[in-house]
Amino acid sequence: MNLLTLLYVCIMAVVQGIAEFLPISSSGHLLVLGRLFELPDVFTLSILLHAGTLLSVIVYFAKDLYIAAFRKPRTLALVVVGTLPTVLIGFAILHYAKFLEESLLATGCFFIVTGVMLLAVMRPFGERTEHERYFEEVARNADEDDEEARLETLKTPATTTFWDAIIVGIVQGVAALPGISRSGATISAALARRFNREWAAEFSFFLSIPVIAGGAFLELVKIFRDARATGASGIIESLQKDPNITIYLIGALVSFVVGLVALYTLMTMLKMGKLHYFAYWLFAIGAACIVWTAWLHGDYFIDVWNTSETIQSLLETLGITPASPPATP
């Protein structure tokens, strides 16, 4: 067994397990990790890591999934309705904006967008200071009927509309962009639509099941095409010939265990109102990605700065005289 390959797989599995569920974007972090260590893109590994995180969702929400499938068909219908716009928007992004998957600059910008979203939406649902809690208690004691009415307005599976499901599904489709957290975006959208916290997280991860499974299926299709191109008889033979398949299975197990821990952590922090704390990490890594890109492609940014009429006009408006562009020979 190649210990270096095992270490690489375990690192990818831990990042996948953590970032798939915590609101920090797994695709964005895997892109940064791949660029930082120049890691190869292995489709077999990607499928098994997704399978591990998918299994962790199914295990964690096993009871809720059983109830939704056999006792609450409305919940299942909401998931189906929410998945439809996700598929349409996700495919459109993957088809027309494929180049963004490799853009470190775009990923850094989207990290910051996710951070702003967490602060803007999840911060109001977070912990209150002692001062705020005091006045909330005074208001609650002054008018308990109004407080009960407010709590009753929070949506449950029974009161969630199909339009709510469509909106959350649209946001999940946009999360196909690297750096946009799927869980952060969907939970934020659900909270904005006044879902209660537990239902917001539950619906978010119910929606993740067809998305993760669909992503793994698409990668299987790509492996099948590659296998046919190389003369292999099919996916099974291609997997059997992979010398690292045992290591990849270990990675799947690691991603499953880490995914369960990440799910538990997310649900705990959501109940405590601390999920917006991840925004500060996203701001930091987003800024790092932008600076890293500027350092790698400094000459390009300098050329744009010196030759862009829009930038020069903006500087003139601010009363700043831009440097003259270098004369061309």
N, C-alpha and C positions, 0 to 999 in steps of 0.2 A: 504493500500500500504506500503510495506517494504521500509523505507527510506534508509537503508543501501544498499539494492539491487539496488535501484534507483541510488544512488551515484556511485556504482560500474559500472552499465550499462552506466551512463553518462560519466564516466572516459574512459571506453573502446570505447565509441562512438566518443569522442573527439580525442583520440589517433588514431583511425581508420580513421576518416575524415581528420586529418592533415597528417598522415604518408602515407596514401594511395597515395597521389598526390605529396607532397613535396618529394624531393630526399633523404629520410632518412630511408626508408624501414619500412613498416607497420608491416610485419611479425616479424622482429627483435625487434621492440619496444614493440609489444604485448607480445613477449616471455619474454623480460626483465621485463615488467610490471607484467606479471603473476608470475614470479619467485619472484619478490620483495614483492608482496602483497599476494602471494599464492592464486591466483584467480582461481576459477574453470573454466573448459573449457565447455562452453554451446553452443551446436551446433545451437540451435534455435536462440540465440542471434547473433552468427557469421553470419548466413544467413541474418538476418534482417539488420545488420550493413553493410554487403556487398551490400545488396539491396539499402540501403540509399546512399552509395557512387556511386553505379552504376547509380542511378537516377540523382545524381548531375552532372555526366559526360554528360548524355543525355540532361539534361536541359541546361547546359553551352554551349554545342556544338550542340544544336538543329538545328539551321540554317545550320551549316556546314554538319551535318549528313543528313539533308534533301537533300541538294545539291548533296552530295556524292551518296546517294541512288537513286536519280531520274534524276540527270543531269550529273553526272560524274561517270559513271560505272567503269572507270579506277581506281579511288580512292578506290572504293569498292573492286575491284579485288586485289589491292595492300594489302588491309587489310586481305583479305582471304589468299593470298599467305604468308603474314607475320605471320599469326596465325598458319599455319601448322607446321613450325619448333618449334614454342613455345609449341604446344601441345605435340609433340614427345619428346622434351628435358625435358619439365616440368614433364611429366609422368615418364620418366626415372629417374629423380632426386627423385621424390616422392616415386618411387618403390625401387630404389637401394640405395638411400641415405636418407631414412626416418629418420634414427637416428640423422641426422644433425638438424632436426626440433626442437629437444630437447637439443641441445648442445649449452650452453652459450658461451663456448670457441670458437667454430666455428663461432657463430653469431658475437662475438667481432672481430674476424679476418676479417670477411666479411664486417663489418661496416667500418673497416680501408681500405679495398679494394675499397669500394664505394667512400670513401673520396678521395683516390688517383686518382680514375677515374674522379671525379668531377674537381679536380685541374688540372689534365693532359689534359682533353678534354675541359671542359667548361671555364677554366681560360683564354685560348687564345681568347675566344669569349666574354670576359667580358669588363668592362670599361677600357678605356685608361687613362693614366695620362695626365696632361696638356702638358707635354713635348712631349709625344707620339702623342697626337692629333695635336700639332703644326706641327710636321714633316709629319704627314699623310696629313694634309691640304696642305702643300707645295707640296708634291708629287702628290696630287690630282689635284692641279691647274697646275702643270707642265705637267701632261699627263691625262686629263679627259677621253680620249678615253679608256686608259688602265683600269681606275677605273670602267668605265661602263661595260667593258668586264668582269672584275672580278666579279662584282655583278651579271651579267647575268649567270655566271657559277653556282651560287647557285641554288640548285634544288627545283623545285616546283612539285605539283602533276602531272603536264604534263610531266616533264622531269625525274621523279624518275623511276628507272628501277625495274623490279621484283627482280633482284639480290640485290638491296638496301633493298627492303622489307624483303627478306629472311635473310639478315645479321641482321637487326634490330629485326626480329622475333627470331633468334637464341639467341641474347643477352637477349631478354625478357624471353626466356625459362630458361636461366641460372639464371635469377633473382628469380626463385623459391627457390633458396637457401636463408635461413634466414639471413638478414643483407645486402643483395644485393638489392638496391632500384630498383624497376621496372621502375619508371618514370625516375630516374637518369640514369639508364643504357641505356634505349631506347633513351632518348633525346641525351645523349652523343654519342651513336652509330650513330644516325641520323645526328648530327652535324659533326661527323667525316666523314660521307659520303657526306658532303657539302649540307645538307638540309638548307634552310633558317630557321631562328629561329621559326617563327610562324608555318611553316609547320612541323618542327621537333616536336614541342609540340603537334600539332593537330594530327599528325600520331601516336605519342606515345599513346595518349588517345583514339584514334579510336581503336588501338590494345588492349587497356585495357578492352574494353566493352565485347568481347567474353571471355576474361580471367576471369574477375570478375564474369560474368554470369555463366561461366563453373564451377568456384569454388563454387558458391552458389548451383548449380545443384548437384555437387558431395556431398555436405553436406546434401542436401535434400535426396539423395539416402541413405546416412548413417542413417539419421533419420528414413527413411522408413524401413530399415533393422532392426533398433533397435525397431521400433514399432511392426513389425511382430514378433520379438523375445519375446516381452512382451505381445503379444496377442492382441494388438490394431489393429483396422481395417484399419488404414492408417495414412498418415501424418496429415490430417486435424484433425482427432480425437486426435492425439498425441499433436498437437498444442493447441487444445481447452482445453485439460486437464492440460496444463502448467499453473500454478498459476501466473506466472510472465509475461504472454504474453503481457499485457498492458504496463508494464515497458519496455519490449523489443521493442515494437512499438515506445515508446518515444525515445529509444536509436536510432532507425532507423531514426527518424526525426532529432535528434541531429547530427548524422553522415552525413545526407543529407545537413544540413545547414553548418556545419563545412567544409564539402567537397567542397561546392561552394566557401566558403571563401578561402580555401586552393588552389583551382584552380585559382582563381583570383590573389592570392598572387604569385603563381608560374609563371603565365603568365607575371605579372608585373616585377618580378625579372629577368625572362629570357630576356625580352626586354631591361632591364637596364644592363644586363650582370653581375648580382650579384648572380647567382644561385650556383656558386662554394663556396660561403660563408658557405653553409651547411656542407662542408667538415670538418671544424674545430669542429663542434659539433659531427660529426661521429668519428673523431679521439679521442675525449674525451670519448664518450660513449663506443667506441670499446676498448680503453685502460682500462676503468673501468670494462668492462665485463671480460677481460683477468685477471686483478688483482683479481676480485671477485672470478673467478674460481680457481685461484691459491691459494687464501686464504681458499676456501672451501675444496680444495683437495690438500693441501700443502704436506701432507705425500707422496702422489702419485708422485708429481713432484720431490720431493727430491729423492725418490727411482729411478726414471728415470734418474735424474742427476747423481746419484752415480753409477749406473750400466750400463749406455749406453756407449758402446765402441765407438760409433760415436762421442758423446760429448767429451769423454776423449781424443780421437785422435785429435779432433779440438783444445782442450785446449793445448795439447802437441805441436801442430803445432804453436800455438800462443806463446809458451814458458811459459805456465802456467801449474803448476803441479796440476792435479785434486786431490781432496781428495780421499783417498782409500775407497772403498765400505765397509760397516760394515761387519765384519766376521759373517758368519752364524753359529749358534750353532750346 
